[in-house]
Amino acid sequence: MSLFGMLLNELRARRGVFGVLFFLGLAGLVGANVFIRPHHVEFVYDAYAGFWPVFGLVVGLALVIVMKKIVQPMISRGDDYYERNS
């Protein structure tokens, strides 16, 4: 096995630790937003700590819901599509 393959296997084995570190890092960035304030706000809600992370989460979830409920039924095909047309 190559060195890269061994590295990927090691990272895959420790993905729980990396997941916890990732979310702790995100929480740290949101917490730092409380103390590090922008000099001037461009939008009304920029003044609130954690607005952009919450905005990103809400918009991301909305995109997933729209894609799952509206777009996916339009572009999906039936389970037997390939059996019928062969």
MMTF fields as JSON, N, C-alpha, C and O atoms, coordinates in Angstrom:
{
  "mmtfVersion": "1.0.0",
  "mmtfProducer": "UNKNOWN",
  "numBonds": 343,
  "numAtoms": 344,
  "numGroups": 86,
  "numChains": 1,
  "numModels": 1,
  "chainsPerModel": [1],
  "groupsPerChain": [86],
  "chainIdList": ["A"],
  "bondAtomList": [4, 2, 8, 6, 12, 10, 16, 14, 20, 18, 24, 22, 28, 26, 32, 30, 36, 34, 40, 38, 44, 42, 48, 46, 52, 50, 56, 54, 60, 58, 64, 62, 68, 66, 72, 70, 76, 74, 80, 78, 84, 82, 88, 86, 92, 90, 96, 94, 100, 98, 104, 102, 108, 106, 112, 110, 116, 114, 120, 118, 124, 122, 128, 126, 132, 130, 136, 134, 140, 138, 144, 142, 148, 146, 152, 150, 156, 154, 160, 158, 164, 162, 168, 166, 172, 170, 176, 174, 180, 178, 184, 182, 188, 186, 192, 190, 196, 194, 200, 198, 204, 202, 208, 206, 212, 210, 216, 214, 220, 218, 224, 222, 228, 226, 232, 230, 236, 234, 240, 238, 244, 242, 248, 246, 252, 250, 256, 254, 260, 258, 264, 262, 268, 266, 272, 270, 276, 274, 280, 278, 284, 282, 288, 286, 292, 290, 296, 294, 300, 298, 304, 302, 308, 306, 312, 310, 316, 314, 320, 318, 324, 322, 328, 326, 332, 330, 336, 334, 340, 338],
  "bondOrderList": [1, 1, 1, 1, 1, 1, 1, 1, 1, 1, 1, 1, 1, 1, 1, 1, 1, 1, 1, 1, 1, 1, 1, 1, 1, 1, 1, 1, 1, 1, 1, 1, 1, 1, 1, 1, 1, 1, 1, 1, 1, 1, 1, 1, 1, 1, 1, 1, 1, 1, 1, 1, 1, 1, 1, 1, 1, 1, 1, 1, 1, 1, 1, 1, 1, 1, 1, 1, 1, 1, 1, 1, 1, 1, 1, 1, 1, 1, 1, 1, 1, 1, 1, 1, 1],
  "groupList": [{"groupName": "MET", "atomNameList": ["N", "CA", "C", "O"], "elementList": ["N", "C", "C", "O"], "formalChargeList": [0, 0, 0, 0], "bondAtomList": [1, 0, 2, 1, 3, 2], "bondOrderList": [1, 1, 2], "singleLetterCode": "M", "chemCompType": "L-PEPTIDE LINKING"}, {"groupName": "SER", "atomNameList": ["N", "CA", "C", "O"], "elementList": ["N", "C", "C", "O"], "formalChargeList": [0, 0, 0, 0], "bondAtomList": [1, 0, 2, 1, 3, 2], "bondOrderList": [1, 1, 2], "singleLetterCode": "S", "chemCompType": "L-PEPTIDE LINKING"}, {"groupName": "LEU", "atomNameList": ["N", "CA", "C", "O"], "elementList": ["N", "C", "C", "O"], "formalChargeList": [0, 0, 0, 0], "bondAtomList": [1, 0, 2, 1, 3, 2], "bondOrderList": [1, 1, 2], "singleLetterCode": "L", "chemCompType": "L-PEPTIDE LINKING"}, {"groupName": "PHE", "atomNameList": ["N", "CA", "C", "O"], "elementList": ["N", "C", "C", "O"], "formalChargeList": [0, 0, 0, 0], "bondAtomList": [1, 0, 2, 1, 3, 2], "bondOrderList": [1, 1, 2], "singleLetterCode": "F", "chemCompType": "L-PEPTIDE LINKING"}, {"groupName": "GLY", "atomNameList": ["N", "CA", "C", "O"], "elementList": ["N", "C", "C", "O"], "formalChargeList": [0, 0, 0, 0], "bondAtomList": [1, 0, 2, 1, 3, 2], "bondOrderList": [1, 1, 2], "singleLetterCode": "G", "chemCompType": "PEPTIDE LINKING"}, {"groupName": "ASN", "atomNameList": ["N", "CA", "C", "O"], "elementList": ["N", "C", "C", "O"], "formalChargeList": [0, 0, 0, 0], "bondAtomList": [1, 0, 2, 1, 3, 2], "bondOrderList": [1, 1, 2], "singleLetterCode": "N", "chemCompType": "L-PEPTIDE LINKING"}, {"groupName": "GLU", "atomNameList": ["N", "CA", "C", "O"], "elementList": ["N", "C", "C", "O"], "formalChargeList": [0, 0, 0, 0], "bondAtomList": [1, 0, 2, 1, 3, 2], "bondOrderList": [1, 1, 2], "singleLetterCode": "E", "chemCompType": "L-PEPTIDE LINKING"}, {"groupName": "ARG", "atomNameList": ["N", "CA", "C", "O"], "elementList": ["N", "C", "C", "O"], "formalChargeList": [0, 0, 0, 0], "bondAtomList": [1, 0, 2, 1, 3, 2], "bondOrderList": [1, 1, 2], "singleLetterCode": "R", "chemCompType": "L-PEPTIDE LINKING"}, {"groupName": "ALA", "atomNameList": ["N", "CA", "C", "O"], "elementList": ["N", "C", "C", "O"], "formalChargeList": [0, 0, 0, 0], "bondAtomList": [1, 0, 2, 1, 3, 2], "bondOrderList": [1, 1, 2], "singleLetterCode": "A", "chemCompType": "L-PEPTIDE LINKING"}, {"groupName": "VAL", "atomNameList": ["N", "CA", "C", "O"], "elementList": ["N", "C", "C", "O"], "formalChargeList": [0, 0, 0, 0], "bondAtomList": [1, 0, 2, 1, 3, 2], "bondOrderList": [1, 1, 2], "singleLetterCode": "V", "chemCompType": "L-PEPTIDE LINKING"}, {"groupName": "ILE", "atomNameList": ["N", "CA", "C", "O"], "elementList": ["N", "C", "C", "O"], "formalChargeList": [0, 0, 0, 0], "bondAtomList": [1, 0, 2, 1, 3, 2], "bondOrderList": [1, 1, 2], "singleLetterCode": "I", "chemCompType": "L-PEPTIDE LINKING"}, {"groupName": "PRO", "atomNameList": ["N", "CA", "C", "O"], "elementList": ["N", "C", "C", "O"], "formalChargeList": [0, 0, 0, 0], "bondAtomList": [1, 0, 2, 1, 3, 2], "bondOrderList": [1, 1, 2], "singleLetterCode": "P", "chemCompType": "L-PEPTIDE LINKING"}, {"groupName": "HIS", "atomNameList": ["N", "CA", "C", "O"], "elementList": ["N", "C", "C", "O"], "formalChargeList": [0, 0, 0, 0], "bondAtomList": [1, 0, 2, 1, 3, 2], "bondOrderList": [1, 1, 2], "singleLetterCode": "H", "chemCompType": "L-PEPTIDE LINKING"}, {"groupName": "TYR", "atomNameList": ["N", "CA", "C", "O"], "elementList": ["N", "C", "C", "O"], "formalChargeList": [0, 0, 0, 0], "bondAtomList": [1, 0, 2, 1, 3, 2], "bondOrderList": [1, 1, 2], "singleLetterCode": "Y", "chemCompType": "L-PEPTIDE LINKING"}, {"groupName": "ASP", "atomNameList": ["N", "CA", "C", "O"], "elementList": ["N", "C", "C", "O"], "formalChargeList": [0, 0, 0, 0], "bondAtomList": [1, 0, 2, 1, 3, 2], "bondOrderList": [1, 1, 2], "singleLetterCode": "D", "chemCompType": "L-PEPTIDE LINKING"}, {"groupName": "TRP", "atomNameList": ["N", "CA", "C", "O"], "elementList": ["N", "C", "C", "O"], "formalChargeList": [0, 0, 0, 0], "bondAtomList": [1, 0, 2, 1, 3, 2], "bondOrderList": [1, 1, 2], "singleLetterCode": "W", "chemCompType": "L-PEPTIDE LINKING"}, {"groupName": "LYS", "atomNameList": ["N", "CA", "C", "O"], "elementList": ["N", "C", "C", "O"], "formalChargeList": [0, 0, 0, 0], "bondAtomList": [1, 0, 2, 1, 3, 2], "bondOrderList": [1, 1, 2], "singleLetterCode": "K", "chemCompType": "L-PEPTIDE LINKING"}, {"groupName": "GLN", "atomNameList": ["N", "CA", "C", "O"], "elementList": ["N", "C", "C", "O"], "formalChargeList": [0, 0, 0, 0], "bondAtomList": [1, 0, 2, 1, 3, 2], "bondOrderList": [1, 1, 2], "singleLetterCode": "Q", "chemCompType": "L-PEPTIDE LINKING"}],
  "groupTypeList": [0, 1, 2, 3, 4, 0, 2, 2, 5, 6, 2, 7, 8, 7, 7, 4, 9, 3, 4, 9, 2, 3, 3, 2, 4, 2, 8, 4, 2, 9, 4, 8, 5, 9, 3, 10, 7, 11, 12, 12, 9, 6, 3, 9, 13, 14, 8, 13, 8, 4, 3, 15, 11, 9, 3, 4, 2, 9, 9, 4, 2, 8, 2, 9, 10, 9, 0, 16, 16, 10, 9, 17, 11, 0, 10, 1, 7, 4, 14, 14, 13, 13, 6, 7, 5, 1],
  "groupIdList": [1, 2, 3, 4, 5, 6, 7, 8, 9, 10, 11, 12, 13, 14, 15, 16, 17, 18, 19, 20, 21, 22, 23, 24, 25, 26, 27, 28, 29, 30, 31, 32, 33, 34, 35, 36, 37, 38, 39, 40, 41, 42, 43, 44, 45, 46, 47, 48, 49, 50, 51, 52, 53, 54, 55, 56, 57, 58, 59, 60, 61, 62, 63, 64, 65, 66, 67, 68, 69, 70, 71, 72, 73, 74, 75, 76, 77, 78, 79, 80, 81, 82, 83, 84, 85, 86],
  "secStructList": [7, 7, 2, 2, 2, 2, 2, 2, 2, 2, 2, 2, 2, 6, 2, 2, 2, 2, 2, 2, 2, 2, 2, 2, 2, 2, 2, 2, 2, 2, 2, 2, 2, 2, 2, 1, 7, 7, 1, 1, 7, 1, 1, 4, 4, 4, 4, 1, 6, 6, 2, 2, 2, 2, 2, 2, 2, 2, 2, 2, 2, 2, 2, 2, 2, 2, 0, 0, 0, 0, 0, 2, 2, 2, 2, 7, 7, 7, 6, 6, 2, 2, 2, 2, 6, 7],
  "xCoordList": [0.85, 0.0, 0.9, 1.964, 0.47, 1.268, 1.188, 0.342, 2.066, 2.101, 0.812, 0.273, 0.324, -0.927, -2.103, -2.966, -2.148, -3.213, -3.183, -4.229, -1.98, -1.865, -2.31, -2.953, -1.968, -2.398, -3.915, -4.512, -4.546, -6.004, -6.66, -7.667, -6.114, -6.657, -6.532, -7.444, -5.419, -5.219, -6.195, -6.766, -6.385, -7.341, -8.761, -9.549, -9.096, -10.435, -10.671, -11.785, -9.643, -9.773, -9.983, -10.595, -9.477, -9.59, -10.576, -10.434, -11.558, -12.44, -13.31, -13.738, -13.584, -14.359, -13.617, -14.21, -12.318, -11.499, -11.447, -11.568, -11.267, -11.211, -12.558, -12.602, -13.643, -14.969, -15.173, -15.691, -14.763, -14.885, -14.014, -14.451, -12.783, -11.892, -12.448, -12.33, -13.048, -13.635, -14.75, -14.775, -15.667, -16.786, -16.346, -16.935, -15.334, -14.788, -14.151, -14.265, -13.487, -12.919, -13.997, -13.845, -15.09, -16.197, -16.812, -17.115, -16.993, -17.537, -16.579, -17.018, -15.276, -14.295, -14.353, -14.206, -14.567, -14.685, -15.935, -15.895, -17.039, -18.261, -18.056, -18.495, -17.382, -17.091, -16.162, -16.322, -15.188, -14.282, -15.033, -14.63, -16.115, -16.91, -17.546, -17.891, -17.705, -18.258, -17.264, -17.656, -15.966, -14.953, -14.33, -13.898, -14.278, -13.691, -14.835, -15.505, -15.051, -16.181, -15.716, -14.585, -16.554, -16.186, -16.171, -16.899, -15.346, -15.264, -16.544, -17.023, -17.088, -18.368, -19.187, -18.67, -20.455, -21.324, -21.924, -22.258, -22.057, -22.638, -24.123, -24.875, -24.546, -25.939, -26.402, -25.586, -27.687, -28.241, -27.845, -27.509, -27.883, -27.657, -26.184, -25.862, -25.289, -23.856, -23.433, -22.413, -24.198, -23.843, -24.018, -23.434, -24.803, -25.052, -23.968, -23.593, -23.481, -22.447, -23.028, -24.104, -22.306, -22.726, -23.773, -24.351, -24.04, -25.071, -24.702, -25.529, -23.472, -23.094, -23.043, -23.44, -22.576, -22.674, -24.12, -24.439, -24.983, -26.389, -27.031, -27.806, -26.709, -27.226, -26.788, -27.594, -25.519, -25.01, -25.692, -26.002, -25.93, -26.61, -28.04, -28.481, -28.763, -30.159, -30.258, -31.098, -29.412, -29.455, -29.034, -29.62, -28.03, -27.611, -28.718, -28.958, -29.392, -30.505, -31.653, -32.29, -31.922, -32.982, -32.645, -33.524, -31.388, -30.983, -31.153, -31.6, -30.802, -30.966, -32.437, -32.792, -33.29, -34.726, -35.307, -36.089, -34.933, -35.433, -34.972, -35.76, -33.715, -33.203, -33.887, -34.201, -34.118, -34.708, -36.187, -36.655, -36.922, -38.374, -38.817, -39.839, -38.074, -38.534, -37.713, -38.282, -36.4, -35.557, -35.402, -35.485, -35.181, -34.945, -36.123, -35.88, -37.382, -38.476, -38.537, -39.006, -38.062, -38.1, -37.036, -37.262, -35.888, -34.805, -34.633, -33.84, -35.351, -35.176, -36.002, -36.962, -35.595, -36.301, -36.753, -36.239, -37.687, -38.203, -37.149, -36.142, -37.394, -36.466, -36.307, -35.247, -37.339, -37.299, -37.027, -37.297, -36.512, -36.284, -35.342, -35.613, -34.251, -33.261, -33.699, -33.241, -34.555, -35.049, -36.071, -36.124, -36.862, -37.888, -37.285, -37.795, -36.204, -35.678, -34.509, -33.808, -34.272, -33.117, -33.535, -32.692],
  "yCoordList": [-1.169, 0.0, 1.239, 1.242, 2.268, 3.481, 4.278, 4.026, 5.216, 6.084, 6.889, 7.075, 7.363, 8.13, 7.269, 7.739, 6.012, 5.1, 4.815, 4.748, 4.648, 4.425, 5.664, 5.549, 6.852, 8.09, 8.209, 8.581, 7.897, 7.964, 6.946, 7.258, 5.752, 4.757, 5.215, 5.006, 5.833, 6.34, 7.47, 7.517, 8.367, 9.462, 8.933, 9.438, 7.926, 7.34, 6.661, 6.696, 6.048, 5.37, 6.376, 6.049, 7.601, 8.605, 9.72, 10.84, 9.434, 10.502, 11.061, 12.212, 10.298, 10.819, 11.932, 12.939, 11.744, 12.768, 14.026, 15.14, 13.844, 14.998, 15.703, 16.928, 14.97, 15.595, 16.459, 17.572, 15.944, 16.718, 17.965, 19.049, 17.819, 18.978, 20.004, 21.209, 19.533, 20.431, 21.27, 22.491, 20.619, 21.355, 22.227, 23.281, 21.809, 22.688, 23.927, 25.026, 23.755, 24.897, 25.855, 27.071, 25.311, 26.163, 26.913, 28.101, 26.222, 26.877, 27.957, 29.005, 27.702, 28.704, 29.945, 31.065, 29.746, 30.898, 31.715, 32.945, 31.05, 31.777, 32.496, 33.633, 31.827, 32.483, 33.675, 34.682, 33.576, 34.705, 35.877, 37.029, 35.591, 36.659, 37.546, 38.692, 37.045, 37.857, 38.947, 40.069, 38.6, 39.541, 40.354, 41.484, 39.813, 40.517, 41.071, 40.333, 42.36, 42.999, 43.721, 44.205, 43.806, 44.578, 46.079, 46.542, 46.821, 48.26, 48.971, 49.847, 48.61, 49.17, 48.052, 47.204, 48.075, 47.03, 47.497, 48.671, 46.576, 46.911, 46.584, 47.229, 45.592, 45.214, 45.34, 45.382, 45.4, 45.573, 44.413, 44.619, 43.202, 42.028, 41.686, 40.769, 42.396, 42.178, 42.493, 41.989, 43.311, 43.712, 42.572, 42.613, 41.569, 40.46, 39.392, 38.998, 38.938, 37.902, 36.59, 36.167, 35.956, 34.663, 34.729, 33.702, 35.917, 36.019, 35.228, 34.477, 35.381, 34.725, 33.205, 32.53, 32.631, 31.163, 30.661, 29.649, 31.369, 30.96, 31.151, 30.307, 32.259, 32.513, 31.41, 30.913, 31.034, 29.974, 28.646, 27.908, 28.335, 27.087, 27.076, 26.082, 28.172, 28.244, 28.167, 27.44, 28.908, 28.884, 27.515, 27.019, 26.904, 25.571, 24.546, 23.724, 24.592, 23.668, 23.926, 22.986, 25.21, 25.543, 25.005, 24.499, 25.109, 24.576, 23.063, 22.527, 22.383, 20.929, 20.555, 19.631, 21.26, 20.957, 21.237, 20.439, 22.365, 22.695, 21.651, 21.199, 21.272, 20.288, 18.936, 18.253, 18.551, 17.242, 17.201, 16.206, 18.249, 18.232, 18.696, 18.226, 19.605, 20.175, 19.669, 19.187, 19.771, 19.468, 17.958, 17.473, 17.222, 15.786, 15.046, 14.171, 15.346, 14.667, 15.0, 14.186, 16.196, 16.565, 15.834, 15.536, 15.537, 14.944, 13.448, 12.809, 12.879, 11.449, 10.609, 11.075, 9.388, 8.434, 7.267, 7.07, 6.519, 5.385, 4.298, 4.271, 3.409, 2.32, 1.377, 0.777, 1.242, 0.314, 1.016, 0.438, 2.217, 2.976, 2.261, 2.186, 1.742, 1.118, -0.272, -0.73, -0.946, -2.247, -2.088, -2.929, -1.045, -0.828, -0.427, -0.827, 0.359, 0.924, 0.147, 0.668, -1.046, -1.788, -2.767, -3.466],
  "zCoordList": [0.0, 0.0, 0.0, 0.619, -0.687, -0.783, 0.516, 1.373, 0.632, 1.815, 1.92, 3.011, 0.781, 0.774, 1.218, 1.961, 0.771, 1.173, 2.663, 3.308, 3.213, 4.661, 5.431, 6.475, 4.919, 5.571, 5.563, 6.573, 4.432, 4.357, 5.292, 5.928, 5.382, 6.304, 7.75, 8.549, 8.089, 9.459, 9.767, 10.856, 8.825, 9.025, 9.137, 9.937, 8.348, 8.402, 9.748, 10.271, 10.308, 11.598, 12.727, 13.744, 12.553, 13.609, 13.262, 13.752, 12.435, 11.985, 13.102, 13.013, 14.14, 15.262, 15.978, 16.365, 16.151, 16.799, 15.94, 16.45, 14.631, 13.734, 13.665, 13.546, 13.735, 13.743, 14.972, 14.881, 16.121, 17.36, 17.289, 17.674, 16.799, 16.671, 15.682, 15.905, 14.603, 13.615, 14.24, 14.08, 14.948, 15.532, 16.703, 16.941, 17.427, 18.465, 17.843, 18.387, 16.714, 16.01, 15.53, 15.643, 14.994, 14.565, 15.743, 15.638, 16.856, 18.047, 18.553, 19.027, 18.453, 18.855, 17.979, 18.469, 16.686, 15.794, 16.086, 16.042, 16.383, 16.748, 18.074, 18.243, 19.022, 20.305, 20.139, 20.829, 19.23, 18.984, 18.375, 18.539, 17.676, 17.076, 18.138, 17.853, 19.341, 20.431, 20.834, 21.153, 20.815, 21.279, 20.149, 20.374, 18.969, 17.828, 16.997, 16.274, 17.104, 16.455, 15.193, 15.152, 14.171, 12.984, 13.302, 14.18, 12.587, 12.84, 12.437, 13.158, 11.317, 10.896, 10.269, 9.542, 10.568, 10.053, 8.738, 8.579, 7.801, 6.509, 6.456, 5.726, 7.219, 7.283, 8.733, 9.653, 8.92, 10.265, 11.174, 12.341, 10.64, 11.471, 11.66, 12.416, 10.996, 11.204, 12.634, 13.105, 13.317, 14.676, 15.677, 16.76, 15.339, 16.26, 16.128, 15.023, 17.261, 17.27, 16.762, 17.185, 15.853, 15.335, 14.253, 13.897, 13.713, 12.678, 11.436, 10.919, 10.943, 9.701, 9.812, 8.862, 10.918, 11.016, 11.031, 10.407, 11.741, 11.792, 10.419, 9.97, 9.756, 8.416, 7.449, 6.663, 7.51, 6.652, 6.918, 5.983, 8.188, 8.539, 8.011, 7.433, 8.206, 7.774, 6.254, 5.725, 5.55, 4.086, 3.557, 2.595, 4.171, 3.752, 3.933, 3.049, 5.073, 5.304, 4.342, 3.865, 4.051, 3.099, 1.71, 1.012, 1.309, 0.006, -0.055, -1.069, 1.014, 1.047, 0.94, 0.207, 1.661, 1.633, 0.256, -0.261, -0.344, -1.686, -2.696, -3.527, -2.628, -3.579, -3.38, -4.354, -2.143, -1.871, -2.233, -2.788, -1.933, -2.119, -3.501, -4.001, -4.132, -5.395, -6.58, -7.56, -6.506, -7.655, -7.854, -8.983, -6.78, -6.91, -7.556, -8.387, -7.222, -7.933, -9.425, -10.22, -9.813, -11.222, -12.03, -13.203, -11.44, -12.216, -11.981, -12.673, -11.028, -10.744, -11.715, -12.329, -11.817, -12.668, -11.798, -10.697, -12.282, -11.54, -11.362, -12.07, -10.415, -10.146, -11.328, -11.504, -12.13, -13.25, -14.583, -15.636, -14.569, -15.797, -16.75, -17.948, -16.238, -17.106, -17.57, -18.616, -16.838, -17.266, -18.403, -19.3, -18.376, -19.395, -20.734, -21.781, -20.721, -21.957, -22.526, -23.394, -22.088, -22.642, -23.695, -24.257]
}
